[in-house]
Amino acid sequence: MKVLAAGGGSGGHVTPVVAVLREIKDQYPDTEIRFWCDRKFESQARRVMKHFDDSIRVDVVVSGKLRRYHHLTPIQQLIKIRTIVLPNLIDGVKVAIGALQSIAKLIVWRPDVVFTKGGFVCLPIGFAAHMLRIPLVIHDSDAHPGLTNRILARWAFRIGTGAPLKFYSYPSSLSRYVGVPVRAEFTPYSEGDRQKVKRSLGFDSNRPLVVITGGGLGARRINMAVATILNELMERANIVLISGEGQYDEMRALTPQNDERYQLHAFVGQGMADMLGAADVVVARAGATTILELAALAKPTILVPNGYLTGGHQLKNAAVYAEKGAVSVIDENQLEKHPDILLDEVINILSDDTRRKQMSRLFYEFAKPNAARDVATLIVSAVKK
């Protein structure tokens, strides 16, 4: 069996792929797998795939995206010629080039099925699969379907969703709510395991631990808010800040480097599950994969969604879980003006044991521990059909 997987734009589109591919490999060890992504995410994709299986070939496809900003009206977007209109025209040409490139590559190496996880790079790849009549399976993590998946859905053999089907307009006969695939190590940690990890990180295991992450690329507003309130935070807990590689040097200059209560990391590849699992509170963006990883860990979580992303999908992701009381949500614009709201919320959660337990229980109800296996089943069924 030959399987082509594709995704890009963020780690949230690649780490679930690894979980699915591991399931396929466990069931069908002789499966030949390749992974395609965009140029911007190539280095991170290669790193992630190498940790899983260094025999997997990673290729790059030319791609572009349609810039649509949730905070701007359609008229405002049309008058921004240099920053929106012209780049969209250029990227439209890139999509066409990527489609031709994908068709040529699929003719040379024809898989039995194409699995697209998300990101604009999947559009030319999915179109090429359709043109060559190769079965296409897609997975949509976000509660708000992206443009690429909405287009590819009309050609898909099966569609897996990260949130309940009521949030999607996909054909119910093709769709299945499977959750977001996460790696097996994302599972609730016992108190003993949490203390052990804290000690291995160099922290006092008797103090609370707060892990703050803006994703693989970082989140500047979260980073700057943390820099402002860090001294007060450290009085209450040990702090790990994952700044993102592009903002690491700036945060290193703004925050202390010789305080045993604080650690700064640019990026965490291996060991991220341990670090999050040991935390008493996690502060994170509202990407779908991040949310479901934290749900699988049953972590009391504060989400700071990025409201500027296309379609406001992080806002909609966060709302799904906040509606059930499973997470706390902080508005990013308010955080920029008043960083103390993050400090107050962290303190409130740390000081209320009942609330922490309730958040953990409600959040864990959203976990789908068999998501990777279920998506693998969709992919294999496309081959058998």
FENRA-V963605 format. One line per field, one symbol per residue. phi: phi as a letter, one per 20 degrees, with the letter a starting at -180 (. if undefined). A space follows every 50 residues. Layout:
BEGIN
phi: ???
END
This chain:
BEGIN
phi: .dcddbrrnaffedffffffffffffecgefecccdbeffdgffffffff febfefedddcfbbceecdgedfgffffeeffecffgfffffffffffff ffgfffffcefebdddepoffffffffffffelegdddcdfffdfffgff ffgfdffbcdcedgffecdfgffddbfdndfcfffebgeffffffffgff endffeefcddcbdnfenbfffgfffgfdggffffdafcdddenffdfff fffecfdcdfebcdcfbcefnffffffefebddbfdfffgffffffeleg cdecfefefgmlffffgffgefgemecdcdfffffffcgfffgfffffff ecfffgfffffffffefcfdgffffgfffffffff
END
